[in-house]
Amino acid sequence: MAKWMLTILCLWSVSAMAQYAGYKPLVNSEEFRREFAKTAQATQSIMCDFVQEKNLSMLEDKIVSTGKFWFKRDNKVRMEYFKPTYYLIVINGNNIKTKDSQKETKVSGKSFEQVNKMMIDCVQGTALDNKSFTTRLFENGQSYLVEMTPVTKSMQGIFKNINLTVDKKDYSVTKMDMVEQSGDNTVISFLHKQMNVNIKDDVFAIQ
């Protein structure tokens, strides 16, 4: 029985390392969970640049976009894309505004409540508390990797899994990889982060 269990664990470990090259399963997760939660609690705002890479099976080249990102407690997010085309998305509580060069749209976020919560949890570091996902933890020399697998039907219909890269130096999220059921994925890298800076509420205005 012990040999059988050891074989299963070894196979799981090999599979995990093959799935995430350069990472190994995090054996003792208590310190990570404690420090990750501590950082999340202390994070009141984030301002940074971002690079988004979208990989579509129907296209040979990935689509690369760049822009600015703002986050503020509670439940306020602004992503403003500047290249290759302009696009804006603002989440403020239960309301969402999107805008491109042609039109502006405002909708109630209640129909997207789980997606909104996922996005905010990933950014501010409370993803481990999101009951819509189960998590597995990995590490390498520089970072942790949090694999989030959806357990609710609504989220399973959108995502296969979401992977967060967390910097070992300050336990902040540096990258978010959203893998769709089709195999397409979107990777957002957060660069030049400024933590807990003063951000006016006007930045997240919906009206």
C-alpha contacts under 8 A as a table, 3 or more apart, distances in Angstrom:
res1	aa1	res2	aa2	distance
1	M	4	W	5.08
1	M	5	M	6.27
2	A	5	M	5.17
2	A	6	L	6.13
3	K	6	L	5.04
3	K	7	T	6.13
4	W	7	T	5.14
4	W	8	I	6.34
5	M	8	I	5.13
5	M	9	L	6.24
6	L	9	L	5.14
6	L	10	C	6.12
7	T	10	C	5.13
7	T	11	L	6.15
8	I	11	L	5.15
8	I	12	W	6.14
9	L	12	W	5.06
9	L	13	S	6.09
10	C	13	S	5.04
10	C	14	V	6.18
11	L	14	V	5.15
11	L	15	S	6.05
12	W	15	S	5.03
12	W	16	A	6.07
13	S	16	A	5.14
13	S	17	M	6.25
13	S	24	K	7.33
13	S	25	P	6.73
14	V	17	M	5.22
14	V	18	A	6.11
15	S	18	A	5.09
15	S	19	Q	6.08
16	A	19	Q	5.04
16	A	20	Y	6.25
16	A	23	Y	7.94
16	A	24	K	7.00
16	A	25	P	7.03
17	M	20	Y	5.20
17	M	21	A	5.65
17	M	22	G	6.75
17	M	23	Y	5.66
17	M	24	K	5.46
17	M	25	P	7.53
18	A	21	A	5.60
20	Y	23	Y	5.66
20	Y	24	K	7.95
22	G	140	N	6.38
23	Y	138	F	5.88
23	Y	139	E	5.15
23	Y	140	N	4.93
23	Y	145	L	7.81
24	K	138	F	5.29
24	K	139	E	5.51
24	K	140	N	6.53
25	P	137	L	6.08
25	P	138	F	4.21
25	P	139	E	6.34
26	L	29	S	6.09
26	L	137	L	5.44
26	L	138	F	4.59
26	L	139	E	5.75
28	N	31	E	7.26
29	S	32	F	5.28
29	S	33	R	6.09
29	S	137	L	7.43
30	E	33	R	5.22
30	E	34	R	6.12
31	E	34	R	5.12
31	E	35	E	6.10
32	F	35	E	5.26
32	F	36	F	5.78
33	R	36	F	5.13
33	R	37	A	6.02
33	R	128	L	7.99
34	R	37	A	5.31
34	R	38	K	6.14
35	E	38	K	4.88
35	E	39	T	6.12
35	E	171	Y	6.88
36	F	39	T	5.23
36	F	40	A	6.21
36	F	125	G	6.55
36	F	126	T	7.95
36	F	171	Y	5.64
36	F	172	S	7.69
37	A	40	A	5.01
37	A	41	Q	6.15
37	A	125	G	6.88
37	A	126	T	6.67
38	K	41	Q	5.21
38	K	42	A	6.37
39	T	42	A	5.12
39	T	43	T	6.16
39	T	125	G	7.23
39	T	170	D	7.72
39	T	171	Y	6.48
39	T	172	S	7.19
40	A	43	T	5.17
40	A	124	Q	5.54
40	A	125	G	4.77
40	A	126	T	6.06
41	Q	44	Q	7.80
43	T	46	I	7.52
43	T	124	Q	6.57
43	T	195	M	6.97
43	T	196	N	6.22
44	Q	72	K	5.89
44	Q	73	R	5.51
44	Q	195	M	7.68
44	Q	196	N	5.29
45	S	70	W	7.48
45	S	71	F	5.27
45	S	72	K	4.33
45	S	73	R	6.43
45	S	195	M	5.87
45	S	196	N	4.47
45	S	197	V	6.14
45	S	198	N	7.50
45	S	199	I	7.36
46	I	69	F	7.78
46	I	70	W	5.66
46	I	71	F	4.96
46	I	72	K	6.61
46	I	193	K	6.70
46	I	194	Q	5.73
46	I	195	M	4.76
46	I	196	N	5.96
46	I	197	V	6.87
47	M	68	K	7.64
47	M	69	F	5.73
47	M	70	W	4.60
47	M	71	F	6.51
47	M	193	K	5.86
47	M	194	Q	5.18
47	M	195	M	6.65
47	M	197	V	7.36
48	C	68	K	5.99
48	C	69	F	5.30
48	C	70	W	6.69
48	C	190	F	6.46
48	C	191	L	5.82
48	C	192	H	5.42
48	C	193	K	4.45
48	C	194	Q	6.09
49	D	66	T	7.54
49	D	67	G	5.84
49	D	68	K	4.49
49	D	69	F	5.81
49	D	190	F	6.02
49	D	191	L	5.08
49	D	192	H	6.15
49	D	193	K	7.18
50	F	66	T	5.75
50	F	67	G	5.50
50	F	68	K	5.90
50	F	69	F	6.54
50	F	188	I	6.58
50	F	189	S	5.47
50	F	190	F	4.63
50	F	191	L	5.63
51	V	64	V	7.07
51	V	65	S	5.83
51	V	66	T	4.59
51	V	67	G	6.76
51	V	188	I	5.71
51	V	189	S	5.26
51	V	190	F	6.84
51	V	191	L	7.77
52	Q	63	I	7.94
52	Q	64	V	5.62
52	Q	65	S	5.03
52	Q	66	T	6.16
52	Q	186	T	6.90
52	Q	187	V	5.59
52	Q	188	I	4.41
52	Q	189	S	6.43
53	E	62	K	6.34
53	E	63	I	5.63
53	E	64	V	4.60
53	E	65	S	6.53
53	E	186	T	5.69
53	E	187	V	5.12
53	E	188	I	6.49
54	K	62	K	5.52
54	K	63	I	5.03
54	K	64	V	6.48
54	K	184	D	7.67
54	K	185	N	5.95
54	K	186	T	4.38
54	K	187	V	6.39
55	N	59	L	7.56
55	N	61	D	7.45
55	N	62	K	4.78
55	N	63	I	6.63
55	N	184	D	5.61
55	N	185	N	5.41
55	N	186	T	6.31
56	L	59	L	5.41
56	L	60	E	7.73
56	L	62	K	6.82
56	L	184	D	5.03
56	L	185	N	7.03
57	S	60	E	7.30
57	S	183	G	7.54
57	S	184	D	6.16
59	L	62	K	7.00
64	V	84	P	7.63
65	S	81	Y	6.84
65	S	82	F	7.56
65	S	83	K	5.38
65	S	84	P	5.88
65	S	85	T	7.97
66	T	81	Y	5.80
66	T	82	F	6.10
66	T	83	K	5.36
66	T	84	P	7.47
67	G	79	M	7.15
67	G	80	E	5.43
67	G	81	Y	4.26
67	G	82	F	5.19
67	G	83	K	6.87
68	K	79	M	5.99
68	K	80	E	5.31
68	K	81	Y	6.67
69	F	77	V	7.59
69	F	78	R	5.78
69	F	79	M	4.72
69	F	80	E	6.50
70	W	77	V	5.73
70	W	78	R	5.07
70	W	79	M	6.59
71	F	75	N	7.93
71	F	76	K	5.65
71	F	77	V	4.61
71	F	78	R	6.53
71	F	123	V	7.93
72	K	75	N	6.80
72	K	76	K	5.12
72	K	77	V	6.63
72	K	199	I	7.35
73	R	76	K	6.09
74	D	93	G	7.41
75	N	91	I	7.08
75	N	92	N	5.90
75	N	93	G	5.11
75	N	120	I	6.55
76	K	90	V	7.54
76	K	91	I	5.46
76	K	92	N	4.61
76	K	93	G	6.37
76	K	204	F	6.42
77	V	90	V	5.70
77	V	91	I	4.98
77	V	92	N	6.61
77	V	120	I	7.47
77	V	204	F	6.87
78	R	88	L	7.45
78	R	89	I	5.88
78	R	90	V	4.45
78	R	91	I	6.38
78	R	203	V	7.40
78	R	204	F	6.30
79	M	88	L	5.89
79	M	89	I	5.39
79	M	90	V	6.51
80	E	86	Y	7.46
80	E	87	Y	5.99
80	E	88	L	4.53
80	E	89	I	6.54
81	Y	84	P	7.97
81	Y	85	T	6.94
81	Y	86	Y	5.24
81	Y	87	Y	4.92
81	Y	88	L	6.08
82	F	85	T	5.77
82	F	86	Y	4.70
82	F	87	Y	6.88
83	K	86	Y	6.30
86	Y	100	D	5.83
86	Y	101	S	6.43
87	Y	98	T	7.41
87	Y	99	K	5.76
87	Y	100	D	4.56
87	Y	101	S	7.29
88	L	97	K	7.78
88	L	98	T	5.38
88	L	99	K	4.98
88	L	100	D	6.36
89	I	96	I	7.15
89	I	97	K	5.66
89	I	98	T	4.45
89	I	99	K	6.62
90	V	96	I	5.59
90	V	97	K	5.07
90	V	98	T	6.44
90	V	204	F	6.12
90	V	205	A	7.80
90	V	206	I	7.14
91	I	94	N	7.35
91	I	95	N	5.96
91	I	96	I	4.67
91	I	97	K	6.67
91	I	109	G	7.91
91	I	116	N	7.63
91	I	204	F	7.12
92	N	95	N	5.33
92	N	96	I	6.35
92	N	204	F	6.23
92	N	205	A	7.43
92	N	206	I	7.14
93	G	109	G	7.60
94	N	108	S	5.94
94	N	109	G	4.35
94	N	110	K	5.75
94	N	113	E	7.28
95	N	106	K	7.36
95	N	107	V	6.06
95	N	108	S	4.67
95	N	109	G	4.62
95	N	110	K	7.64
95	N	206	I	7.35
96	I	106	K	5.74
96	I	107	V	5.39
96	I	108	S	6.17
96	I	109	G	5.67
96	I	206	I	7.09
97	K	104	E	7.22
97	K	105	T	5.64
97	K	106	K	4.46
97	K	107	V	6.53
97	K	206	I	5.93
98	T	104	E	5.76
98	T	105	T	5.20
98	T	106	K	6.52
99	K	102	Q	7.64
99	K	103	K	5.81
99	K	104	E	4.22
99	K	105	T	6.22
100	D	103	K	5.70
100	D	104	E	6.56
106	K	206	I	7.50
108	S	111	S	6.85
109	G	112	F	5.05
109	G	113	E	5.72
109	G	116	N	7.45
110	K	113	E	4.77
112	F	115	V	5.36
112	F	116	N	6.05
113	E	116	N	5.14
113	E	117	K	6.11
114	Q	117	K	5.09
114	Q	118	M	6.08
114	Q	132	S	7.92
114	Q	155	M	7.54
115	V	118	M	5.04
115	V	119	M	6.20
115	V	155	M	7.63
116	N	119	M	5.19
116	N	120	I	6.26
117	K	120	I	5.22
117	K	121	D	5.87
118	M	121	D	5.13
118	M	122	C	6.06
118	M	127	A	7.10
118	M	130	N	7.29
119	M	122	C	5.28
119	M	123	V	6.32
120	I	123	V	5.14
120	I	124	Q	6.05
121	D	124	Q	5.43
121	D	125	G	5.67
121	D	126	T	4.62
121	D	127	A	4.60
121	D	130	N	7.24
122	C	125	G	5.41
122	C	126	T	6.43
122	C	127	A	5.10
122	C	164	L	7.27
122	C	173	V	7.45
122	C	176	M	7.61
123	V	126	T	7.91
123	V	173	V	6.46
124	Q	127	A	7.95
124	Q	173	V	7.76
125	G	128	L	7.72
125	G	172	S	7.09
125	G	173	V	6.88
126	T	129	D	5.64
126	T	130	N	7.14
127	A	130	N	5.30
128	L	135	T	7.06
130	N	133	F	6.10
131	K	134	T	7.30
132	S	150	P	5.71
132	S	151	V	5.55
132	S	152	T	5.65
132	S	155	M	7.43
133	F	148	M	5.62
133	F	149	T	5.11
133	F	150	P	4.27
133	F	151	V	5.36
133	F	152	T	7.56
134	T	148	M	5.66
134	T	149	T	5.25
134	T	150	P	6.46
134	T	151	V	6.84
135	T	146	V	6.55
135	T	147	E	5.36
135	T	148	M	4.62
135	T	149	T	6.27
136	R	146	V	5.98
136	R	147	E	5.11
136	R	148	M	6.82
137	L	144	Y	7.12
137	L	145	L	5.82
137	L	146	V	4.90
137	L	147	E	6.30
138	F	144	Y	5.63
138	F	145	L	4.95
138	F	146	V	6.56
139	E	142	Q	7.80
139	E	143	S	5.83
139	E	144	Y	4.24
139	E	145	L	5.86
140	N	143	S	5.60
140	N	144	Y	6.45
142	Q	167	D	6.54
142	Q	168	K	5.75
142	Q	169	K	7.84
143	S	165	T	6.50
143	S	166	V	5.43
143	S	167	D	4.70
143	S	168	K	4.84
144	Y	165	T	5.80
144	Y	166	V	5.01
144	Y	167	D	6.57
144	Y	168	K	6.57
145	L	163	N	6.61
145	L	164	L	5.58
145	L	165	T	4.74
145	L	166	V	6.22
146	V	163	N	5.48
146	V	164	L	4.98
146	V	165	T	6.55
146	V	166	V	7.67
147	E	161	N	6.86
147	E	162	I	6.01
147	E	163	N	4.55
147	E	164	L	6.61
148	M	161	N	5.48
148	M	162	I	5.01
148	M	163	N	5.99
148	M	164	L	7.99
149	T	160	K	6.62
149	T	161	N	4.57
149	T	162	I	6.61
150	P	153	K	7.91
150	P	155	M	5.73
150	P	156	Q	5.43
150	P	159	F	7.03
150	P	160	K	7.06
150	P	161	N	6.43
151	V	155	M	7.21
151	V	156	Q	6.58
152	T	155	M	5.49
152	T	156	Q	6.03
153	K	156	Q	4.93
153	K	157	G	6.09
154	S	157	G	5.34
154	S	158	I	7.05
155	M	158	I	5.26
155	M	159	F	5.98
156	Q	159	F	5.34
156	Q	160	K	6.33
156	Q	181	Q	7.84
157	G	181	Q	7.27
158	I	180	E	5.95
158	I	181	Q	6.45
159	F	162	I	7.10
159	F	178	M	6.93
159	F	179	V	5.76
159	F	180	E	4.34
159	F	181	Q	5.50
160	K	179	V	5.55
160	K	180	E	5.14
160	K	181	Q	4.79
160	K	183	G	7.90
161	N	178	M	6.46
161	N	179	V	5.42
161	N	180	E	7.12
162	I	176	M	7.08
162	I	177	D	5.60
162	I	178	M	4.55
162	I	179	V	5.92
163	N	176	M	5.82
163	N	177	D	5.00
163	N	178	M	6.55
164	L	173	V	6.59
164	L	174	T	7.61
164	L	175	K	5.76
164	L	176	M	4.71
164	L	177	D	6.41
165	T	173	V	5.79
165	T	174	T	5.66
165	T	175	K	4.99
165	T	176	M	6.47
166	V	171	Y	5.58
166	V	172	S	5.45
166	V	173	V	4.47
166	V	174	T	5.75
166	V	175	K	7.28
167	D	170	D	5.93
167	D	171	Y	5.06
167	D	172	S	5.58
167	D	173	V	6.43
167	D	174	T	6.44
168	K	171	Y	5.39
168	K	172	S	7.95
173	V	176	M	7.55
173	V	190	F	7.69
174	T	189	S	5.87
174	T	190	F	5.14
174	T	191	L	7.27
175	K	187	V	7.00
175	K	188	I	5.60
175	K	189	S	4.37
175	K	190	F	6.00
176	M	187	V	5.63
176	M	188	I	5.19
176	M	189	S	6.54
177	D	185	N	6.82
177	D	186	T	5.73
177	D	187	V	4.29
177	D	188	I	6.45
178	M	185	N	5.44
178	M	186	T	5.19
178	M	187	V	6.31
179	V	183	G	6.21
179	V	184	D	6.08
179	V	185	N	4.31
179	V	186	T	6.64
180	E	183	G	5.35
180	E	184	D	5.44
180	E	185	N	5.76
181	Q	184	D	7.40
190	F	193	K	6.85
194	Q	197	V	6.49
199	I	203	V	7.28
200	K	203	V	5.89
201	D	204	F	5.60
201	D	205	A	6.73
202	D	205	A	4.98
